[in-house]
Structures are given as structure tokens and as C-alpha cells.
């Protein structure tokens, strides 16, 4: 187990110091985990949004484009699959699909085998945009985490997987990344 560096402090250490002084029973390792995970999420969202803003897209719109792109050719899914493979609700997905359709990044097509259903597919422009955004956000995330040693990053990724699995977070059987 790696030794903790207690010589440097972050925002969470300062908060925890206050809880230890005022309400020690609230100063738990669980609170540290939650607060640090939340802080990391905020930093990642900030750099991600700076990239997406340059393209005039929201995170939810990018999530749809990325989900369709990583589904593989022909880059199409049913709306229910799209919602379950992204971080969106079914209701929220329809509004986003309307905006992406207007922007000519996705198109809807009827399902020939089920007249009540349809497919959502990336247009060629949508596929290019999804790839550009995936690479641009990857670069931004790399810059954000550049000061984190590679072995520390790998260990953190593995530990976070363990935590998520312990919480029951598992993909649906057909889910791809």
C-alpha cells in the first residue's frame, strides 16, 4: 500500500479539519471519498465543457454523439438503447435528439422490422463531430491530469472500479463502453 503524503493539503482536508473540530462523527473517510470524487468531477466537467462550448454543444449532446459513435458502424441505436447506454433519461433524450437532428448530426429512420420503433443514426457529419470531440476531450482530460503519475492514475482507475462494483454498478450485458 502506498504511503499517504500528509504534507500537502487539498480543499477537502480543510473541510475535514472543520468537521473534526465541530462534529467529529461527520469527519469520515466516506465523506472524504464523496467530496474528493465530487471535486474531481467538477474539474473534469469544467475542462470538458470548455471543449464542448467551442463546438456549441452541451455535455448531454456530446454524450449522445459519443454513445452512437462507440456503438460501432453503422453508428445507430434505438432511442431506448441510447438512453440506457448514456447518462440520459428517455425523456431527456428526445429533446436532445431533436436538437441534434436540427444540427444535422443525427437522423431518425424507421425500423423496417417494427413499425412502432425507429433508429437514431449518426450522419457522416455527426460521426466526424463525435470523433473530433472524443479526441479533443481526451486531450483536455490528459492536460488536466498531466501532473498525475501514470501508475497513480492506473491505481486510481482500478480502485474506482472496485468501489463502483461494490456499489453494484454493472453494465447491461450488451453495453459497450
N, C-alpha and C positions, 0 to 999 in steps of 0.2 A: 504494500500500500504506500502510495506517495505521501511524503511528509507535507503537512499543511504549512503554507507560508503565512504566518500571522503578523509579519512586519508591515505588510501593505493592507490598506483598508479600502473597502468599496462603500457605496451608498447603503447597502444592506447592513454592513457591520455597524454603521452609525445608527440605523433604525433599531437594530437588535440591542445595542447598548442602552437605548432609551427604554425598550421593553424590559430588559433585565433590571433596570433601576426602578421602573414604575409598576410593572406587572410581570414578575419573573416567570410565572406559569405560561405566559403567552410567548416567551422567547424560546421557541422550539426549533429543532432542526427542520421540521416540516415547514415552518414559516420561512426559514431561510431558503429552502428549496423553492417554495412558491414565489417568493419575492425575487430571487435571482432569475428564475425561469421567466417571470413577467418582465423583468428589466431587459433580459436578453431578447425577448420577443419584441419589445418596444424598439430596441436598437436595430433589429433586423427589419422590422416594418418601416422604420424611418428611411433606411437606405434603399429598401425595395420600392417604396413609394416615390422616392426621388427619381428612380429609373422609370417607373411606370408613368409618372407625371409628364416626363419628356415625350412620351408616346400618346398622351391624352387618355390613358386607360386607368381604371381602378384596379385594386387588387382582385376583386371578385371577377372582373372581366378577364384579367390575366389568368386567374385560376381556371376558368372555363377553357380558354385557349390552350393552356398548358395541359389540362386533363385530356382534351381531344388529341393534342399532338403526341402525348406519350401513350395513347391508346394504340398507336401504330396505324399504318396505312390500312384503309382509306381515311383515317382520322375522323371517324364518326362513331357516335354513341346515341342510344335512345336518351331522351331527357331524364328518365328515372336513373339510368346508369350514370349519366353525367353528374347528377346531384349526389349520388352515393359515393362516387369516386373523387369528388371535390369536397370543399368545405362549405358547400352551399345547401340551402333548403330547396325543396322542389318549387315552392312559391317564388323564392328569390331568383331562381334560375330562369324562370320565364321572362322576367323583366330584363335580366342581363342578356338573354338570347335575343330579345327584341333590339336592344342597343347594338349588339354585335352584328346582327343581320343588317341593320341600317348602315353600319360601317363597312358592310361587305366582307366581314371577316369570317362569318359562318353563314350557312344556308340550311334551310329545313327541307327535307324531302320525304315524301310518303313512304311508308313501309309496304312494299308490294305484297308481303305475306300477311299483313294485318292492317286493314283499312282504318282502324281506330288509332294507330300508332304512327310515329314518324321518327326519322333520324335527324340528328344535328351533325353537320359535317363542316370541317374547316374548308374554306375556299383556298385556292392557291395563295392569295394574299394573306389569309389568316394563318396558313401553315408557315409562311415566311415570317410573319409578325411573331408568331409563337416561338419560333426558333431564335429570332433576334432578341426577344425579351428573355428567353431562358438563358441565353449566353450573357446578356447584359446584366441580369440579376445575379448570375453566378459570379461574374466579375466583381460586382458591387459587394456581394457577400464575402468573396475572397479578400477584398480590400479591407472590409470591416474586421475580419478575423485574422488578418495578416500577422498580428503580434502574438497569436496563439500558436505555440509549438505544435507540429503535426502530431506527435504522439499524444499530446494532451487533447487535441481535437478528436482524435480517434477514440481515446479512452472516454471522453465525454459523450460522444455519439453512442458508444456501446452501453455506457451507464444509463443514458436516457432511454435507450431501447428497453433495458431491463426494467426500469421504472414503469414505462408505458405498458409493457407486457404484464407486470404485476397488477396494474390497474385494469387489465382486461382489454386493452386497446389492440385489437387484431383486425386485419383487413378482411373483407369479404373474400371468399375463395377465388373469384376471378379478378380481383383487384390487382392492377399494375401501378407501381409507384409513385 
